[in-house]
Amino acid sequence: MAPHGVRIARGEAAILLSSTVYGVSTTVSVLALHAVRPADLLAVELIGAAAVLLGVAALRGRLRWRGAARNLALGGLFPGATFLLADLGLARTSASSGSLLVAVDPLLSVLLAVLVLGERMAGRAVVALVVGLGGSALVAFGPTDGGTGASAAIGNLLVLGAVVAGALFLVATRRYSGHDDGDGFAAGAWQTAGGALLTAPFVAFSWAGGGSRLPAAGAVAWIACLGVVLLGAVGGVAYNRGIAHVPASRAGQLMNLTPVIGTLTGVVFLHERPALVQLAGGAAILAGLALLLRAGPAEGAEPPAAAGSEDRDRDDSRALTPGPEVLADRCGNR
């Protein structure tokens, strides 16, 4: 392996694709929420997506029952609780603010991976973590764009709640990633169904109290809603394919790209104007991501398992035993 240059190991390209897709999805979600209610968007992106994914998986003979219950439970965290809290928050704040608040996710993910899963970090990866989290602090606690007063504050807190659910999901999926035969499509389908089951009561209650705006929504709103579904499906499948080969702490660092993409698309397409301190934080996040990729897996968290199932089980035992088992069974964002 060359000593210099960017090196992307197996699974990391899928995590980076997922990170990019979720960043775009945040901006598309805000665009949709300009015309529909959070319950409307949840109904389309989770209930509709679950029906499509389960149907496609069944038609293609990939709807495997092994791990179905576990992935349904994981789906309660992500996309269930994550999308519910994120949609409620994004209805009250801007795409750039929401995207940049997602930068807290790597901090929680890495801390949970180290404390709960016993993963270890060394070398440039530690420096990358410090740089990336420094940028996260700037964008999380700097001035935000969009929304005013208590409404924006509540929206930001709801987005942070979604981040917590996402961090728990990342660690939980890494804990159980060796039990689903590496089929990211089937896992994503069951997780989306689990999210739909969790959020269905909220959707029903919201529609009973205030109705739905979907019947009166225009073409742009429907395209945005369906775009969220497509982006969520692509991001979920890519994430599940990658997480089986990437330690949770390293995956959390790679997901640093999400808030940057979300902010850039918010500025370009929604004409938002984040503060300079937020832009500086985004630059630091990108610098940390570049440093992480240059470090390569050898200097990151403990390397993932070998291709064989026996080697994977042995690696899981070594990497995951030191911490207590994850009790909750989250994927995204976005």
Secondary structure per residue as TSV (DSSP state, phi and psi in degrees):
chain	resnum	aa	ss	phi	psi
A	1	M	-	360.0	135.4
A	2	A	-	-66.1	144.5
A	3	P	S	-73.6	-19.4
A	4	H	S	-125.6	168.1
A	5	G	S	97.1	165.5
A	6	V	-	-78.4	130.5
A	7	R	-	-124.1	121.4
A	8	I	-	-110.6	113.5
A	9	A	-	-80.7	171.8
A	10	R	T	-57.3	129.2
A	11	G	T	94.8	-26.3
A	12	E	H	-70.5	-35.0
A	13	A	H	-61.9	-39.1
A	14	A	H	-66.3	-39.9
A	15	I	H	-65.1	-41.1
A	16	L	H	-65.0	-39.8
A	17	L	H	-62.2	-45.4
A	18	S	H	-59.6	-43.1
A	19	S	H	-60.7	-43.4
A	20	T	H	-65.9	-45.4
A	21	V	H	-62.5	-40.9
A	22	Y	H	-67.7	-32.7
A	23	G	H	-63.7	-44.5
A	24	V	H	-64.5	-37.4
A	25	S	H	-61.9	-33.3
A	26	T	H	-61.7	-45.4
A	27	T	H	-66.2	-42.1
A	28	V	H	-64.1	-35.5
A	29	S	H	-63.7	-43.9
A	30	V	H	-62.6	-40.1
A	31	L	H	-60.5	-42.9
A	32	A	H	-65.8	-39.2
A	33	L	H	-72.2	-8.7
A	34	H	T	-70.0	-21.7
A	35	A	T	-117.5	-25.1
A	36	V	S	-124.6	169.1
A	37	R	-	-86.3	160.1
A	38	P	H	-55.3	-38.5
A	39	A	H	-64.6	-35.8
A	40	D	H	-63.4	-45.9
A	41	L	H	-65.8	-39.8
A	42	L	H	-61.2	-42.1
A	43	A	I	-60.8	-41.3
A	44	V	I	-73.7	-49.0
A	45	E	I	-77.3	-25.1
A	46	L	I	-106.6	-55.6
A	47	I	I	-65.6	-45.3
A	48	G	I	-65.4	-43.8
A	49	A	H	-65.4	-38.2
A	50	A	H	-62.3	-43.4
A	51	A	H	-62.1	-43.0
A	52	V	H	-67.1	-48.4
A	53	L	H	-64.4	-43.4
A	54	L	H	-65.5	-39.6
A	55	G	H	-64.1	-45.4
A	56	V	H	-64.6	-42.4
A	57	A	H	-62.3	-40.0
A	58	A	H	-67.2	-43.6
A	59	L	H	-63.9	-33.2
A	60	R	T	-90.4	4.3
A	61	G	T	69.5	26.6
A	62	R	-	-115.2	10.7
A	63	L	-	-85.2	80.9
A	64	R	-	-84.2	140.0
A	65	W	-	-85.0	-18.1
A	66	R	T	-64.7	123.8
A	67	G	T	80.9	6.0
A	68	A	H	-62.3	-47.6
A	69	A	H	-62.1	-41.9
A	70	R	H	-62.8	-43.6
A	71	N	H	-71.9	-30.7
A	72	L	H	-61.4	-42.8
A	73	A	H	-66.3	-42.6
A	74	L	H	-60.7	-37.2
A	75	G	H	-63.3	-22.2
A	76	G	I	-63.8	-31.2
A	77	L	I	-80.9	-52.2
A	78	F	I	-141.6	120.1
A	79	P	I	-92.2	-3.1
A	80	G	I	-52.6	-81.0
A	81	A	I	-62.9	-35.2
A	82	T	H	-63.0	-49.6
A	83	F	H	-68.7	-38.6
A	84	L	H	-59.9	-51.9
A	85	L	H	-66.9	-38.7
A	86	A	H	-65.9	-44.7
A	87	D	H	-65.0	-40.9
A	88	L	H	-63.4	-38.7
A	89	G	H	-72.2	-43.3
A	90	L	H	-68.0	-20.5
A	91	A	T	-70.8	-14.2
A	92	R	T	-115.7	-7.5
A	93	T	S	-136.4	-178.3
A	94	S	-	-92.4	165.8
A	95	A	H	-64.2	-41.3
A	96	S	H	-67.1	-41.5
A	97	S	H	-64.5	-45.7
A	98	G	H	-62.4	-42.9
A	99	S	H	-63.5	-43.2
A	100	L	H	-70.8	-31.5
A	101	L	H	-66.9	-26.6
A	102	V	T	-63.3	-16.9
A	103	A	T	-62.7	-15.9
A	104	V	H	-70.5	-22.1
A	105	D	H	-52.9	-48.3
A	106	P	H	-57.9	-38.0
A	107	L	H	-58.5	-51.7
A	108	L	H	-65.3	-40.7
A	109	S	H	-64.2	-46.5
A	110	V	H	-66.6	-43.1
A	111	L	H	-62.4	-42.8
A	112	L	H	-66.0	-39.7
A	113	A	H	-63.5	-39.0
A	114	V	H	-75.4	-44.6
A	115	L	H	-78.4	-39.1
A	116	V	T	-92.7	-44.2
A	117	L	S	-91.5	-11.9
A	118	G	-	74.1	17.9
A	119	E	-	-71.2	152.5
A	120	R	-	-120.7	151.8
A	121	M	-	-129.4	151.0
A	122	A	-	-157.2	165.8
A	123	G	T	64.9	-140.1
A	124	R	H	-62.1	-27.1
A	125	A	H	-60.6	-34.1
A	126	V	H	-67.1	-43.4
A	127	V	H	-62.2	-42.5
A	128	A	H	-59.4	-40.2
A	129	L	H	-63.6	-44.5
A	130	V	H	-62.9	-45.3
A	131	V	H	-63.5	-46.9
A	132	G	H	-63.5	-41.7
A	133	L	H	-72.8	-28.6
A	134	G	H	-62.4	-43.1
A	135	G	H	-64.1	-37.7
A	136	S	H	-61.2	-40.5
A	137	A	H	-63.6	-40.1
A	138	L	H	-62.6	-45.8
A	139	V	H	-77.8	-25.9
A	140	A	H	-79.1	-35.7
A	141	F	H	-110.8	-0.2
A	142	G	S	-78.4	175.4
A	143	P	-	-63.3	144.6
A	144	T	-	-111.5	158.2
A	145	D	-	-106.3	139.0
A	146	G	S	93.9	138.8
A	147	G	-	77.3	157.7
A	148	T	-	-136.9	148.4
A	149	G	H	56.2	-137.9
A	150	A	H	-63.8	-34.1
A	151	S	H	-61.8	-46.3
A	152	A	H	-65.9	-38.3
A	153	A	H	-63.9	-43.6
A	154	I	H	-63.6	-41.5
A	155	G	H	-60.7	-42.8
A	156	N	H	-64.9	-39.4
A	157	L	H	-65.2	-38.1
A	158	L	H	-65.6	-39.5
A	159	V	H	-63.7	-40.9
A	160	L	H	-64.4	-34.8
A	161	G	H	-62.5	-38.5
A	162	A	H	-63.8	-36.1
A	163	V	H	-64.9	-40.8
A	164	V	H	-61.0	-45.6
A	165	A	H	-61.0	-39.0
A	166	G	H	-65.3	-41.2
A	167	A	H	-64.8	-40.1
A	168	L	H	-63.3	-38.9
A	169	F	H	-65.0	-42.1
A	170	L	H	-58.8	-46.2
A	171	V	H	-68.0	-40.0
A	172	A	H	-66.4	-40.7
A	173	T	H	-67.1	-36.3
A	174	R	H	-65.0	-37.1
A	175	R	H	-63.4	-36.9
A	176	Y	H	-110.8	10.7
A	177	S	G	-65.8	-20.9
A	178	G	G	-83.8	6.3
A	179	H	G	-111.9	8.0
A	180	D	S	-120.2	21.1
A	181	D	T	59.3	20.1
A	182	G	T	68.4	15.6
A	183	D	-	-87.7	92.4
A	184	G	H	-65.9	-31.6
A	185	F	H	-66.0	-49.1
A	186	A	H	-62.5	-43.8
A	187	A	H	-61.3	-44.2
A	188	G	H	-62.8	-37.9
A	189	A	H	-64.6	-47.6
A	190	W	H	-66.3	-37.9
A	191	Q	H	-65.7	-39.7
A	192	T	H	-64.2	-38.8
A	193	A	H	-63.2	-40.4
A	194	G	H	-62.9	-40.3
A	195	G	H	-64.5	-38.7
A	196	A	H	-64.0	-41.5
A	197	L	H	-62.9	-40.4
A	198	L	H	-67.1	-40.8
A	199	T	H	-89.8	-12.5
A	200	A	H	-56.2	-42.9
A	201	P	H	-61.3	-38.1
A	202	F	H	-64.1	-43.7
A	203	V	H	-61.4	-46.1
A	204	A	H	-62.3	-43.9
A	205	F	H	-64.9	-41.6
A	206	S	H	-65.6	-43.0
A	207	W	H	-67.3	-35.8
A	208	A	H	-66.1	-33.7
A	209	G	H	-87.9	-34.7
A	210	G	H	-133.2	1.9
A	211	G	-	75.8	-175.7
A	212	S	-	-121.7	146.7
A	213	R	S	-97.0	-0.6
A	214	L	G	-61.2	-42.0
A	215	P	G	-60.1	-31.0
A	216	A	G	-96.2	-0.5
A	217	A	-	-69.2	143.7
A	218	G	-	-82.9	-177.3
A	219	A	H	-63.2	-40.4
A	220	V	H	-63.0	-42.2
A	221	A	H	-63.4	-42.8
A	222	W	H	-67.1	-39.4
A	223	I	H	-62.5	-40.8
A	224	A	H	-64.7	-43.1
A	225	C	H	-62.7	-45.9
A	226	L	H	-68.5	-31.7
A	227	G	H	-63.9	-38.0
A	228	V	H	-61.9	-39.9
A	229	V	H	-62.1	-48.9
A	230	L	H	-62.3	-46.1
A	231	L	H	-63.8	-40.4
A	232	G	H	-63.3	-39.7
A	233	A	H	-66.0	-46.4
A	234	V	H	-62.7	-45.5
A	235	G	H	-63.9	-40.0
A	236	G	H	-66.3	-44.6
A	237	V	H	-64.4	-44.4
A	238	A	H	-62.6	-41.8
A	239	Y	H	-62.8	-45.8
A	240	N	H	-66.2	-31.9
A	241	R	H	-69.5	-36.5
A	242	G	H	-82.3	-35.2
A	243	I	H	-67.0	-22.9
A	244	A	T	-69.2	-16.7
A	245	H	T	-118.2	1.9
A	246	V	S	-128.5	127.8
A	247	P	-	-57.7	148.0
A	248	A	H	-59.7	-38.2
A	249	S	H	-65.0	-40.0
A	250	R	H	-71.2	-39.4
A	251	A	H	-60.5	-40.0
A	252	G	H	-61.0	-38.0
A	253	Q	H	-69.1	-41.3
A	254	L	H	-63.4	-31.0
A	255	M	T	-72.3	-2.0
A	256	N	T	-57.4	-22.2
A	257	L	H	-69.9	-25.0
A	258	T	H	-56.6	-52.0
A	259	P	H	-64.3	-30.8
A	260	V	H	-67.4	-46.8
A	261	I	H	-62.9	-42.4
A	262	G	H	-61.8	-40.8
A	263	T	H	-67.0	-45.6
A	264	L	H	-61.1	-44.0
A	265	T	H	-69.5	-32.5
A	266	G	H	-65.0	-40.1
A	267	V	H	-67.7	-45.0
A	268	V	H	-72.6	-45.5
A	269	F	H	-98.4	-27.4
A	270	L	H	-108.9	0.2
A	271	H	-	59.0	35.0
A	272	E	-	-80.0	156.5
A	273	R	-	-129.7	86.8
A	274	P	-	-65.9	155.3
A	275	A	-	-70.1	161.0
A	276	L	H	-60.4	-36.2
A	277	V	H	-65.0	-32.4
A	278	Q	H	-69.7	-40.5
A	279	L	H	-64.2	-38.4
A	280	A	H	-63.7	-40.1
A	281	G	H	-63.6	-40.4
A	282	G	H	-61.6	-39.5
A	283	A	H	-64.3	-39.0
A	284	A	H	-66.0	-37.5
A	285	I	H	-62.7	-45.0
A	286	L	H	-62.3	-39.9
A	287	A	H	-63.1	-41.6
A	288	G	H	-64.7	-38.6
A	289	L	H	-64.1	-44.2
A	290	A	H	-62.4	-41.2
A	291	L	H	-65.1	-38.5
A	292	L	H	-62.2	-45.1
A	293	L	H	-66.0	-36.4
A	294	R	H	-68.7	-27.5
A	295	A	H	-68.1	-34.4
A	296	G	-	76.5	161.7
A	297	P	G	-63.3	-23.6
A	298	A	G	-66.0	-27.3
A	299	E	G	-104.1	2.5
A	300	G	S	-90.4	-150.9
A	301	A	S	-69.1	170.3
A	302	E	S	-51.7	131.0
A	303	P	-	-60.5	152.8
A	304	P	-	-71.2	175.0
A	305	A	-	-71.0	161.6
A	306	A	-	-72.7	171.6
A	307	A	S	-65.8	-35.7
A	308	G	S	-70.5	147.8
A	309	S	H	-65.4	-35.6
A	310	E	H	-66.8	-41.5
A	311	D	H	-64.5	-38.4
A	312	R	H	-65.3	-43.4
A	313	D	H	-61.4	-39.7
A	314	R	H	-66.3	-40.2
A	315	D	H	-66.8	-41.7
A	316	D	H	-59.1	-42.2
A	317	S	H	-62.3	-40.9
A	318	R	H	-70.7	-40.6
A	319	A	H	-83.4	-27.8
A	320	L	H	-105.4	-17.8
A	321	T	T	-62.1	-37.2
A	322	P	T	-58.7	-28.3
A	323	G	S	-104.3	167.0
A	324	P	-	-66.4	153.6
A	325	E	-	-69.0	148.1
A	326	V	-	-71.9	125.9
A	327	L	-	-86.8	-35.8
A	328	A	-	-83.7	136.5
A	329	D	-	-102.8	360.0
A	330	R	-	360.0	123.2
A	331	C	-	-93.8	166.7
A	332	G	-	144.5	360.0
A	333	N	-	360.0	-92.3
A	334	R	-	178.7	360.0
